[in-house]
Amino acid sequence: MSKVLSNKSNLQVLFEDNHIIIVNKRAGDIVQGDKTGDKPLSDVVKEYIKDKYNKPGNVYLGTVHRLDRPTTGLVIFAKTSKVLPRLNSLFLSKDIKKTYWAVVKNEPPKPADTLTHWLVKNPKNNKSKAHSNEVPGSKKAILHYKVLKKLDRYFLLEINLETGRHHQIRSQLATIGCAIKGDLKYGFDRSNKDASIHLHAKHIEFIHPVKKEPVLVDAPLPDDVVWKACLFDR
């Protein structure tokens, strides 16, 4: 598990150097500003950098990717304009490996499988519908899952993405009858008290675009009874 470098009230930093900062996002945080006007995680990270290094003026921070608001886990930011396009290229070339954990109520049809769907995003309700065949306006979505653990009432899945589509994990799992715990939008029967869903960006690994060294970061799980039950005995 990654060492937590900083754990202030609303920012848990798991990796940081001169080029990159990786944080563990809480449920409810938005990565970038949106129409809600709520303070985004990017601004929180900028304030952290400004305070830590006593930087005058504006702090540069590049957003590399996003996580859905109710989702938790790893988010990468670029600290320099030089490294941002390099990180973007790693994502485009799929040279950044991201592993997610999800808690679902129903047992998947198979203990491990590859799911292939064609997703159509509906901007009106901010939802993606998964189709078994290609349809107009659809984008191909591929993920791999396996059951890691059977809990008392739920199942813990590990998910690796081949593609990065809007609400991909949420939509594809719901389509096989495995809506994520708390995810009302995709068919779970009740919400979580904190409006989170039990989807966590758990692990990330890539070759540092400047240092050319392996970067492996693991995000601690949220402090939650169900997530605690997912931890493996050592």
C-alpha positions in Angstrom: 0.0 0.0 0.0 1.2 3.5 -0.8 2.5 5.7 2.0 0.2 8.7 2.5 2.4 11.8 2.1 -0.1 14.2 3.2 -3.6 13.7 4.7 -5.1 17.1 5.4 -8.9 17.4 6.0 -9.8 17.1 2.3 -6.7 16.0 0.5 -4.8 12.7 0.7 -1.6 12.9 -1.3 -0.2 9.5 -2.3 2.6 10.4 -4.7 4.4 13.7 -5.5 7.5 14.8 -7.3 8.4 17.9 -9.3 6.3 16.7 -12.2 3.3 14.7 -11.0 0.9 14.6 -8.0 -1.5 11.7 -7.3 -4.2 12.1 -4.8 -6.9 9.8 -3.3 -10.3 11.4 -4.2 -13.1 11.3 -1.7 -16.7 10.6 -2.7 -18.5 13.9 -3.6 -15.4 15.7 -4.8 -15.5 16.9 -8.4 -12.2 16.8 -10.2 -12.7 19.9 -12.2 -15.2 22.8 -11.9 -18.6 22.4 -13.3 -22.0 24.1 -13.3 -22.6 23.3 -9.6 -20.0 25.9 -8.7 -18.6 23.6 -6.0 -14.9 23.9 -5.3 -13.1 21.3 -7.4 -10.4 19.0 -6.3 -8.0 20.7 -8.8 -8.3 23.9 -6.8 -7.7 22.1 -3.5 -4.5 20.6 -5.0 -3.3 24.0 -6.2 -3.8 25.5 -2.7 -1.8 22.5 -1.3 1.1 23.2 -3.7 1.0 26.9 -3.1 1.1 26.5 0.7 3.7 23.7 0.7 6.2 25.5 -1.5 5.3 29.1 -0.7 4.7 29.8 -4.4 3.7 33.3 -5.4 1.1 34.0 -8.0 -1.0 31.3 -9.7 0.0 27.6 -9.5 -0.1 25.5 -12.7 -2.0 22.2 -12.5 -3.0 20.1 -15.5 -6.0 17.7 -15.2 -5.1 14.4 -16.9 -8.3 12.4 -16.3 -11.4 12.5 -14.2 -13.4 10.3 -11.8 -17.2 10.4 -11.4 -18.3 12.5 -8.5 -19.6 9.6 -6.4 -16.5 7.5 -7.1 -13.4 7.4 -5.0 -9.7 6.7 -5.6 -6.7 7.7 -7.6 -6.5 10.9 -9.6 -3.3 12.1 -11.4 -2.5 15.7 -12.0 0.4 17.3 -13.9 2.4 19.9 -12.0 4.1 21.3 -15.2 2.9 22.1 -18.7 5.8 20.0 -20.0 4.6 16.8 -18.5 0.8 17.2 -19.2 0.9 16.2 -22.9 3.2 13.3 -22.0 0.7 12.0 -19.4 -2.1 12.5 -21.9 -0.2 10.4 -24.4 0.3 7.6 -21.9 -3.5 7.5 -21.4 -4.2 7.6 -25.1 -1.7 4.8 -25.8 -3.1 2.8 -22.8 0.3 2.7 -21.2 -1.2 3.6 -17.8 -2.8 0.6 -16.1 -5.7 1.4 -13.8 -7.3 -1.2 -11.6 -10.7 -0.6 -9.9 -12.6 -2.3 -7.1 -16.3 -2.5 -7.1 -18.8 -3.9 -4.7 -22.0 -5.4 -6.2 -25.0 -7.1 -4.7 -25.6 -9.8 -7.3 -23.1 -12.5 -8.2 -21.8 -12.0 -11.8 -22.7 -14.8 -14.3 -19.0 -15.9 -14.4 -16.2 -15.6 -11.8 -14.1 -13.8 -14.4 -15.0 -12.4 -17.8 -14.4 -9.8 -20.5 -17.4 -7.5 -21.2 -17.8 -5.9 -24.6 -20.5 -3.4 -25.2 -21.3 -0.3 -27.3 -22.1 2.7 -25.1 -24.3 5.6 -26.1 -24.1 8.7 -23.8 -27.3 10.6 -23.1 -26.2 14.1 -22.1 -29.7 15.0 -20.8 -29.6 12.5 -18.0 -25.8 12.1 -17.9 -26.1 8.4 -18.4 -24.6 5.8 -20.7 -26.6 2.9 -22.1 -24.8 -0.3 -23.0 -25.8 -2.1 -26.2 -24.8 -5.7 -27.2 -24.2 -4.6 -30.8 -22.9 -1.4 -32.4 -25.6 1.2 -32.8 -25.5 4.8 -34.2 -23.5 7.1 -32.0 -22.1 4.3 -29.9 -18.5 3.8 -28.7 -17.0 0.4 -28.1 -16.3 -0.4 -24.4 -14.2 -3.3 -23.1 -13.5 -4.2 -19.5 -12.2 -7.3 -17.7 -13.5 -8.3 -14.3 -12.9 -11.0 -11.8 -14.5 -11.8 -8.4 -12.0 -11.2 -5.7 -14.1 -12.0 -2.6 -17.6 -13.0 -1.5 -18.8 -10.9 1.3 -21.8 -11.6 3.5 -24.2 -9.7 1.3 -22.1 -8.5 -1.6 -19.3 -9.4 -4.1 -16.0 -7.6 -4.5 -14.9 -7.3 -8.1 -11.6 -6.3 -9.6 -11.9 -4.4 -12.9 -9.4 -3.5 -15.5 -10.3 -1.2 -18.4 -9.3 -1.5 -22.0 -11.2 1.6 -23.0 -12.2 4.7 -21.0 -15.8 5.6 -21.8 -18.3 7.7 -19.9 -19.7 5.7 -16.9 -18.2 2.6 -18.5 -17.8 0.4 -15.4 -21.2 1.5 -14.0 -23.1 0.9 -17.2 -21.4 -2.4 -18.2 -21.8 -4.0 -14.8 -25.4 -2.9 -14.5 -26.1 -4.5 -17.9 -25.1 -7.9 -16.6 -27.3 -7.4 -13.5 -24.5 -6.2 -11.2 -25.2 -2.6 -10.4 -22.7 -1.1 -8.0 -23.7 -0.6 -4.4 -25.3 2.8 -4.0 -25.5 3.5 -7.7 -29.2 4.5 -8.1 -28.5 5.9 -11.5 -27.7 2.4 -12.8 -30.3 0.4 -11.0 -29.1 -0.3 -7.4 -32.1 -0.3 -5.1 -30.9 2.2 -2.5 -28.3 5.0 -2.1 -25.4 5.2 0.2 -25.8 7.6 3.1 -22.9 9.8 1.9 -24.1 9.7 -1.8 -21.0 7.6 -2.8 -21.0 4.5 -4.8 -18.8 1.5 -4.0 -16.5 2.0 -7.0 -12.8 2.8 -6.1 -9.9 3.5 -8.4 -7.6 1.3 -6.4 -4.2 0.9 -8.2 -2.3 2.7 -11.0 1.0 1.9 -12.6 3.0 3.5 -15.4 6.5 4.5 -16.5 7.2 8.0 -15.4 7.2 10.2 -18.5 10.3 12.2 -17.4 12.3 9.9 -15.0 11.5 6.7 -17.0 11.0 4.9 -13.7 8.0 2.7 -12.7 5.4 4.5 -10.7 3.0 2.2 -8.7 0.4 3.7 -6.4 -2.3 2.0 -4.4 -5.1 4.0 -2.9 -6.4 3.2 0.6 -10.1 2.3 0.7 -12.7 4.7 2.2 -13.4 4.3 5.9 -16.6 2.3 5.5 -17.9 -1.0 7.0 -18.4 -2.7 3.6 -15.0 -1.5 2.2 -13.3 -2.8 5.4 -14.9 -6.2 4.8 -13.2 -6.2 1.4 -9.7 -6.2 2.9 -7.9 -9.4 2.8 -6.5 -11.1 5.9 -2.7 -10.9 6.0 
